[in-house]
Amino acid sequence: MFRLSFIFILLSSFSFGQLVPGGGENCWCYPSAFDSLGNATKLTPIVYPLPVQKNGLWGAIDKEGNVVQDFISSNPTLYTGKGRAILKNFKVENYQWTANEGAEIELLDSTGKAYSKYFVEDVYKGSFLASEDNISWGLLDSKMKEILPFKYIGAHHEGEQFQFSSKGYLSIRENMPDSRFGAVDYKGQTIIPFKWKLISYLIEDEEHIYVMNEYLKRGYINIKGQTTLPFIYDKLPRELADSNMVATEKHIYFIDKKLQQIGPKYEAYERKGDVYFYKRDGKWGIMGLDNKVIIQHQYSSIMDGPRIKGNNDFKCYIVVKNGLYGLIQTTGETIITPSYECLCGLSYFAPEGYYVEFQKAEVSYKFNEKGELIEKGGKPGGYCFCE
């Protein structure tokens, strides 16, 4: 009997309601510990009197657990020096609070009369990303004290991802022309000085925070402001993946999550449809979207061939090698060996009877799309491109 009672006590200590002070369903708290499945195992109250939910209704308790507001409200209530703050359109899941669309805080004076309200974009551990006019934003704590002035906007130019990161960081800039970006924590303290032309929208990786300096060069800094990747890049991902394309003034290449180079450096790397045209060692080739080489870099130029009337699916490339023109399939097989001095009579849709025209020693050569010569020495096209 003793053993069974012990087991019952042990299990009941981890029951759902035991996490919430006062035995409620939810509270104005934040999870400060989790189990291996991500379930909250410890809650930390944010402010007292503490809003607590019981049977779907909200009230409040003091530090000793005494009820100071009856459980009669459909919304949580916070207490301020001037009165109360009613939270509307918020939700809590697994004891973690978020602001729904249209979330707001309505302020009531000591008589219960509404006198002001704030729009709320996000909330983190009791700090509100709030605005009085839905234009300029700042931070409020749970006592409605302004801990960051209402003069900022989000890092994204369209306001997307304007929210706290999972670590409570917020990327912002002052709402004025030519202001610089920086970041604060949920307590309103500056963690990254406001001196950057661009910054990561959400700071999740504390070692590789994307920023752009005044010279329009990208690099990474850490949360302490130290450079972790030098400012030499014209292109740099905002978030690191297993493989990341980067670009300097002279080269394009790939790096891994540890910032180590993957593969060679390229002078150009341009996507066209479902392939990449790449330039290496001064020569062009083609890769698939999986970065596997389809056509080795051996041509000084690669361009799309003209289309065929009645067969828009046919594709090939006109190439230049050693200053001479030829034709290859999109898979790299030769249709016409590069041995012609000029490309002539090219149009988007090839005329009836031939596909492409080249010229050598001022003699015209007309071919069909299979590389078969159908006319030599006839009237040349109206213009020619020559290396």
C-alpha positions, 0 to 999 in steps of 0.5 A: 500500500505504501509503495502504491501511494508513493507511485501515485504521489510521484506521478501526480507531481508531474500532472498537467495542472501542477506546473501552473501556480495556483493549479490553473490551466495557463498563466502569464509565465514562460517555460524555463525548462523542457523535457526531451520531447519539448514539453515544458517542465518548469514555468517562471511567472513574469509579473505579479499579480499573476494572471492565471486561467481556470476553467477557461476564465482568467483571474489573478493571484499574488505571490502567496497564491491568494486570489486578487481577481476573481476568475470571470474574464475571458482575457488575461489582465495585467496590472499597471500603476494607472490601472489595468491592461487587457490582453486581446487576441493572444494565444498560449500553446505549451505555455508559450505566448504568441500574438495573433493577428489583430493582437492588442493591449487595451489600457483601463484607468483605476475606474475601469475606463479605457483610455488608450491601446497598443497594437502588438506584433509579437511577445517574448517572456512578457515583453511586447513588440508594440505600436501606438499607430501601427507605424513606429514600434517599440517595446513594453514590459508587463507593467506597461513601462516603455523599455524601448522608444516607439520609433523603430521598424523591422529589418525587412523592408516589407515588415515580414519576419518582424518578430523576436527570434527564439532567443529574444533578439529583434532586428530593427532600425529607426523609422527615418530615411537612411537610418542604420540597422542594429538589434536589441534583446527583449529587454530593450538592451542594444546587443548589436550597434545601429551601424549596419546597412543590412542585418539578418531579419531573425537572429538565430545563429549567434556566430554567423549574423548577416550584416552589410557594411557602409561599403555594401560588402557582406560578412558575418559577425557574432552576437558580440560584434566580432567578425566571423567572416570578412566583409569581402562578399557581394553575395552571402546567404542570410542563413547558412545551409549545408551548401551556400553560394557566395560571391566576391568581386572576382569569384563565385563559389560555395561554402559549408556551414563551417565556412569552408570552401566546397569545390572550385571558384568560378568567374561566373555562375548564372542560372538559366531555366533548369541549368547553370551557365558557369565560367571557370579558368576563362571558359564556359560550361553548364551544370544542372541544378544539382551542381553536376557538370553537364558540359565541361568548361571548354568554350569561350561562349555558349548561347541558346540556339534558335527555335524550330517552327513547329517544335518549340521543345527542341533546344541546343547551344551555339558554342565558340571554341578557339574563336570558331563556331559550332553547335552542340546538344544541351547534353554536350554531344556535338552536332556541328564541330566548332570550325566556322568563323562566323554565325550568320542569319540567326533569328529566334525562329529559324526560317523554313528549310534550314536551322542555322547558318555559319560562314568560313572564308566568306563562304556560307554554310546552312545546316538543319538541326541535325547538323546536316549540310543543306546548302553551301555558298548560297546567298549569305544571311543579312548579318554575321557575328564573328569572333 
